[in-house]
Amino acid sequence: MNGMHMHTLPGQHARNSGSPRPGRLGEFPCFVRRATEQTPEQFASNLFELRTPTSKVDPLGLAVLLALGFQVSRRTVMDGVERVGASHQGDEDLVSRQQFAGFPSPSSRPPSRGEIVELAVHAIRKSMPSARPIVPLSGGKDSRLIFLGLRSLGVRPRVLLTAGSARHSVDALIARDIARQYSDLIEFVPSRAWSGDIERWRHAMTSFESLEHGWFVPVALRARSLGGPVTDGIGAGVLATGSLMKEEAVRLWKQGRMDELAEWTLQHAAGVGGEFFEEARRVGLPLASADEVRQEIVGALFALRNYPNPLGCFSLFHWTRRGIGASAFGLLGRENVIAPWMDFELCKSLLAIELDEAIQHDWRDDVLAALDRTGLPLAESLPPLRRRPWKSLQGVWTWRRYCSALPPQLRQLSAVCERTSGVRKTFGRAALSAMSMLLGASEPRSR
């Protein structure tokens, strides 16, 4: 895998100093290359630390990543390398590490609504750093609840960071109004022009766990440049609103139609799209078949069958823990991240809520009812603003220059990518930069 190495942006550190706290849900990844089925050859907290000159791409791992936009199970994009659990510095053996990686059992009974509020506030209190934290704030529930929980405990954030501007983004508009109510300092972080350097850094930091988070990169880079503790709203919110918590998916699950549910999942995933896959296979790139991808999803779903809310668990254990988790614990610098909605006791308790109850009632609404006195709506309830920021001409030029230097196989895929729009195009660009790194293609440096 020639050319595959850690990328550090100017003024950025590849990893912040300090020892990461082990995550009992496995959100701190630990990667292992196996010499045999039982014996680990080497552990690493980042996929790039296990690279060798002869490393090969795992066709199924890459296909799952492209199809879903995130990885599932223990698989990675590198052949012979698995994700087995928490990144914890020490001499623990494989069994200890696997215990960190294991999914928790739910509590013996579901929590009452009052208990949910207590657990949520306690999760924030337990995660409190000694220094005032930076709080990325959007117009959604998760970050607002963290902000309100901190303020209820008498903690004033060091600064609020929000993506975009109040002229162009509903999220930024609401974040601005919350900051004004509490007289807190807020900084609007502008988007960045597309950059191959930043894309390579992003994939390196997140170990190819996800194609998402392009929108979050500017906020992450700003938080890293400021230094110190930073909050993130990833976690148990998806138990109520995950991608499979939809009527059709629930029906297929209850009827035991697992293959159809896997196909439904693929059809509704924000991956690269069918045309991209067809072209990638046509030009000979190493990708597993669509049936193999479906069976990988079926296996991940089947493993959750004993949970009261298996479909919410899929999002928590695979999308959040593997995908969104890569955003906070990779891009932000895992040593500094505060993620109360990944709190082990909170998650164990929420996991006891049955599927039907979870889909009918979002546990976060109970916490909002107890903490939120702003009177401000959530971004999801408002239409998008009509104004749109101008596209960066520099980003367009850099992208075109980047594509022109790709090998013929990937250059043909870039044409497919440009024929799509919206999320598909965004994920397609992320997929191209990831595949270029994995396949060892030479890439132009951004200027």
MARFI-498968 format. One record per residue (C-alpha): x, y, z; residue in three letters. Coordinates in steps of 0.25 Angstrom, whole numbers, padded with zeros to 4 digits, always signed. Layout:
# residues N
XYZALA
...
//
This chain:
# residues 447
+0000+0000+0000MET
+0010+0010-0005ASN
+0008+0025-0001GLY
-0001+0021+0011MET
+0004+0029+0023HIS
+0000+0038+0034MET
-0004+0052+0029HIS
-0002+0064+0038THR
-0008+0078+0033LEU
+0001+0090+0035PRO
-0001+0094+0050GLY
-0008+0082+0054GLN
-0003+0070+0062HIS
-0006+0056+0057ALA
-0010+0052+0072ARG
-0012+0061+0084ASN
-0003+0058+0096SER
-0008+0050+0107GLY
-0014+0036+0109SER
-0028+0033+0104PRO
-0038+0028+0114ARG
-0043+0014+0110PRO
-0057+0014+0105GLY
-0066+0003+0110ARG
-0074+0003+0098LEU
-0062+0002+0089GLY
-0063+0016+0083GLU
-0048+0017+0085PHE
-0044+0007+0074PRO
-0033-0003+0075CYS
-0028-0009+0063PHE
-0021-0023+0062VAL
-0014-0030+0051ARG
-0015-0045+0054ARG
-0004-0055+0051ALA
-0013-0066+0054THR
-0028-0066+0058GLU
-0025-0066+0073GLN
-0012-0059+0074THR
-0011-0044+0071PRO
+0002-0040+0064GLU
+0001-0025+0067GLN
-0009-0015+0074PHE
-0010-0001+0069ALA
-0020+0011+0072SER
-0020+0015+0058ASN
-0021+0007+0045LEU
-0009+0014+0039PHE
+0000+0009+0050GLU
-0002-0006+0045LEU
+0001-0002+0030ARG
+0012-0010+0023THR
+0018-0009+0009PRO
+0010-0022+0005THR
-0003-0018+0012SER
-0015-0021+0003LYS
-0029-0015+0003VAL
-0040-0024+0008ASP
-0051-0024-0004PRO
-0062-0026+0006LEU
-0058-0016+0016GLY
-0056-0006+0005LEU
-0070-0010-0002ALA
-0077-0008+0012VAL
-0071+0005+0014LEU
-0075+0011+0000LEU
-0089+0005+0001ALA
-0093+0010+0015LEU
-0083+0021+0017GLY
-0078+0014+0030PHE
-0073+0001+0034GLN
-0079-0010+0042VAL
-0075-0022+0051SER
-0060-0023+0053ARG
-0057-0022+0039ARG
-0047-0011+0033THR
-0043-0007+0019VAL
-0030-0014+0021MET
-0028-0029+0019ASP
-0025-0037+0032GLY
-0027-0025+0041VAL
-0039-0024+0051GLU
-0045-0014+0060ARG
-0046-0021+0074VAL
-0049-0010+0084GLY
-0044+0001+0093ALA
-0031+0008+0090SER
-0024+0007+0104HIS
-0009+0008+0106GLN
-0004-0003+0115GLY
-0001-0018+0115ASP
-0015-0023+0115GLU
-0016-0036+0107ASP
-0026-0039+0096LEU
-0037-0044+0105VAL
-0037-0031+0113SER
-0037-0022+0100ARG
-0049-0031+0095GLN
-0056-0028+0108GLN
-0055-0013+0105PHE
-0060-0016+0091ALA
-0072-0024+0095GLY
-0086-0018+0094PHE
-0093-0016+0108PRO
-0104-0023+0113SER
-0117-0015+0115PRO
-0122-0012+0129SER
-0132-0021+0135SER
-0143-0011+0133ARG
-0145+0001+0125PRO
-0143+0015+0132PRO
-0155+0024+0136SER
-0155+0038+0129ARG
-0150+0044+0142GLY
-0139+0034+0143GLU
-0135+0037+0129ILE
-0133+0052+0132VAL
-0125+0048+0145GLU
-0116+0039+0137LEU
-0114+0049+0126ALA
-0110+0060+0135VAL
-0101+0051+0143HIS
-0094+0046+0130ALA
-0091+0061+0127ILE
-0086+0063+0142ARG
-0077+0051+0141LYS
-0071+0055+0128SER
-0068+0069+0133MET
-0053+0073+0131PRO
-0045+0082+0140SER
-0044+0093+0130ALA
-0056+0100+0123ARG
-0059+0092+0110PRO
-0061+0097+0096ILE
-0076+0093+0092VAL
-0079+0091+0077PRO
-0093+0095+0076LEU
-0104+0092+0065SER
-0119+0094+0064GLY
-0121+0079+0068GLY
-0124+0072+0081LYS
-0111+0066+0085ASP
-0102+0078+0085SER
-0113+0087+0091ARG
-0115+0077+0103LEU
-0100+0076+0106ILE
-0100+0092+0106PHE
-0112+0093+0115LEU
-0107+0082+0124GLY
-0094+0089+0126LEU
-0101+0102+0129ARG
-0110+0095+0139SER
-0098+0090+0146LEU
-0092+0104+0146GLY
-0082+0102+0135VAL
-0080+0113+0125ARG
-0074+0108+0112PRO
-0060+0114+0108ARG
-0066+0117+0094VAL
-0078+0111+0085LEU
-0074+0107+0071LEU
-0084+0106+0060THR
-0082+0102+0046ALA
-0086+0112+0035GLY
-0092+0126+0037SER
-0106+0130+0042ALA
-0109+0136+0028ARG
-0108+0122+0021HIS
-0110+0111+0032SER
-0122+0109+0041VAL
-0113+0102+0051ASP
-0104+0113+0052ALA
-0116+0123+0053LEU
-0122+0115+0065ILE
-0108+0114+0071ALA
-0106+0129+0070ARG
-0119+0131+0077ASP
-0116+0121+0088ILE
-0103+0128+0091ALA
-0110+0142+0091ARG
-0119+0137+0102GLN
-0108+0132+0111TYR
-0098+0143+0107SER
-0088+0133+0103ASP
-0077+0135+0093LEU
-0080+0128+0079ILE
-0071+0127+0067GLU
-0076+0124+0053PHE
-0066+0114+0046VAL
-0067+0116+0031PRO
-0066+0104+0022SER
-0053+0101+0015ARG
-0050+0100+0000ALA
-0048+0085-0004TRP
-0034+0081-0001SER
-0027+0067-0004GLY
-0018+0070+0008ASP
-0030+0071+0017ILE
-0037+0059+0011GLU
-0024+0050+0014ARG
-0023+0056+0028TRP
-0038+0053+0030ARG
-0037+0038+0026HIS
-0024+0036+0033ALA
-0030+0041+0046MET
-0042+0033+0045THR
-0036+0020+0040SER
-0045+0019+0028PHE
-0057+0017+0038GLU
-0066+0026+0031SER
-0068+0035+0018LEU
-0076+0045+0026GLU
-0072+0057+0034HIS
-0067+0066+0023GLY
-0076+0077+0028TRP
-0070+0075+0042PHE
-0056+0076+0038VAL
-0055+0092+0039PRO
-0061+0091+0053VAL
-0051+0080+0057ALA
-0039+0087+0052LEU
-0043+0100+0059ARG
-0045+0092+0072ALA
-0032+0085+0071ARG
-0025+0099+0068SER
-0031+0104+0081LEU
-0027+0092+0089GLY
-0033+0087+0102GLY
-0046+0079+0105PRO
-0057+0079+0095VAL
-0071+0073+0095THR
-0078+0064+0085ASP
-0092+0060+0084GLY
-0090+0046+0078ILE
-0097+0034+0085GLY
-0110+0029+0089ALA
-0119+0039+0082GLY
-0119+0029+0071VAL
-0126+0019+0079LEU
-0139+0027+0076ALA
-0136+0033+0062THR
-0126+0024+0055GLY
-0126+0021+0041SER
-0134+0007+0043LEU
-0144+0013+0052MET
-0154+0015+0041LYS
-0167+0008+0039GLU
-0163-0001+0027GLU
-0150-0005+0034ALA
-0158-0009+0046VAL
-0168-0017+0039ARG
-0157-0025+0031LEU
-0150-0028+0044TRP
-0162-0032+0052LYS
-0166-0042+0040GLN
-0151-0047+0040GLY
-0149-0043+0026ARG
-0134-0040+0028MET
-0129-0041+0014ASP
-0140-0030+0010GLU
-0136-0022+0022LEU
-0122-0022+0018ALA
-0126-0018+0004GLU
-0135-0007+0010TRP
-0123-0002+0018THR
-0114-0001+0005LEU
-0125+0006-0003GLN
-0126+0017+0008HIS
-0112+0018+0012ALA
-0104+0030+0008ALA
-0093+0023+0001GLY
-0087+0025-0013VAL
-0099+0020-0021GLY
-0101+0008-0031GLY
-0095+0015-0043GLU
-0082+0017-0035PHE
-0081+0003-0031PHE
-0084-0002-0045GLU
-0073+0007-0051GLU
-0063+0003-0040ALA
-0065-0012-0043ARG
-0064-0010-0058ARG
-0051-0004-0057VAL
-0046-0015-0048GLY
-0045-0009-0034LEU
-0045-0018-0022PRO
-0059-0019-0018LEU
-0068-0030-0012ALA
-0081-0034-0018SER
-0094-0027-0014ALA
-0099-0041-0008ASP
-0086-0041+0001GLU
-0089-0027+0005VAL
-0104-0031+0009ARG
-0099-0043+0016GLN
-0090-0035+0025GLU
-0101-0026+0028ILE
-0110-0038+0031VAL
-0099-0043+0041GLY
-0098-0030+0048ALA
-0113-0029+0050LEU
-0115-0043+0054PHE
-0104-0042+0065ALA
-0114-0031+0071LEU
-0126-0040+0072ARG
-0127-0041+0087ASN
-0127-0026+0090TYR
-0140-0020+0093PRO
-0138-0009+0082ASN
-0129-0016+0072PRO
-0131-0006+0060LEU
-0127+0005+0069GLY
-0115-0003+0074CYS
-0110-0004+0060PHE
-0109+0011+0059SER
-0102+0012+0072LEU
-0092+0000+0071PHE
-0089+0002+0056HIS
-0092+0016+0051TRP
-0090+0024+0063THR
-0079+0016+0069ARG
-0072+0013+0056ARG
-0076+0025+0048GLY
-0080+0037+0056ILE
-0070+0033+0066GLY
-0059+0034+0057ALA
-0063+0049+0056SER
-0061+0052+0070ALA
-0050+0042+0074PHE
-0042+0044+0062GLY
-0044+0058+0056LEU
-0045+0065+0070LEU
-0034+0057+0076GLY
-0039+0046+0085ARG
-0031+0050+0098GLU
-0039+0063+0099ASN
-0053+0059+0095VAL
-0065+0059+0105ILE
-0077+0050+0100ALA
-0087+0049+0111PRO
-0097+0042+0102TRP
-0087+0030+0100MET
-0087+0028+0116ASP
-0088+0014+0119PHE
-0098+0014+0130GLU
-0107+0023+0122LEU
-0106+0014+0110CYS
-0109+0002+0117LYS
-0121+0008+0123SER
-0127+0013+0110LEU
-0124+0000+0103LEU
-0135-0007+0112ALA
-0145+0002+0105ILE
-0153-0007+0095GLU
-0153-0004+0080LEU
-0168+0001+0079ASP
-0166+0010+0091GLU
-0153+0016+0086ALA
-0158+0019+0072ILE
-0171+0026+0078GLN
-0163+0034+0089HIS
-0150+0040+0088ASP
-0143+0040+0101TRP
-0136+0053+0099ARG
-0150+0060+0099ASP
-0151+0057+0114ASP
-0137+0063+0116VAL
-0141+0075+0108LEU
-0154+0077+0115ALA
-0146+0078+0128ALA
-0135+0087+0124LEU
-0139+0095+0112ASP
-0145+0109+0115ARG
-0140+0115+0102THR
-0153+0115+0095GLY
-0145+0113+0082LEU
-0149+0102+0071PRO
-0140+0091+0067LEU
-0134+0092+0053ALA
-0141+0080+0048GLU
-0154+0087+0050SER
-0151+0098+0041LEU
-0149+0100+0026PRO
-0135+0102+0021PRO
-0131+0116+0018LEU
-0132+0121+0004ARG
-0118+0127+0004ARG
-0107+0118+0000ARG
-0092+0122+0001PRO
-0084+0123-0012TRP
-0076+0111-0016LYS
-0062+0113-0015SER
-0055+0115-0028LEU
-0042+0110-0022GLN
-0049+0097-0017GLY
-0054+0095-0031VAL
-0041+0097-0037TRP
-0034+0088-0027THR
-0044+0077-0029TRP
-0042+0077-0044ARG
-0027+0077-0043ARG
-0028+0066-0033TYR
-0036+0058-0042CYS
-0027+0060-0054SER
-0015+0054-0047ALA
-0023+0041-0043LEU
-0020+0028-0050PRO
-0030+0025-0061PRO
-0038+0016-0053GLN
-0041+0026-0042LEU
-0042+0037-0052ARG
-0054+0030-0059GLN
-0060+0029-0045LEU
-0059+0044-0043SER
-0067+0046-0055ALA
-0078+0037-0049VAL
-0077+0045-0036CYS
-0079+0058-0043GLU
-0092+0053-0050ARG
-0098+0052-0036THR
-0103+0062-0026SER
-0105+0065-0012GLY
-0100+0055-0002VAL
-0096+0045-0013ARG
-0086+0054-0019LYS
-0080+0058-0005THR
-0079+0043-0001PHE
-0074+0040-0015GLY
-0062+0050-0014ARG
-0059+0045+0000ALA
-0059+0031-0006ALA
-0050+0035-0017LEU
-0039+0041-0008SER
-0040+0029+0001ALA
-0038+0019-0010MET
-0027+0027-0016SER
-0020+0026-0002MET
-0023+0011-0001LEU
-0018+0008-0015LEU
-0006+0016-0014GLY
-0008+0026-0025ALA
+0000+0038-0026SER
-0007+0050-0022GLU
-0005+0065-0025PRO
-0002+0073-0012ARG
-0012+0085-0010SER
-0006+0099-0011ARG
//
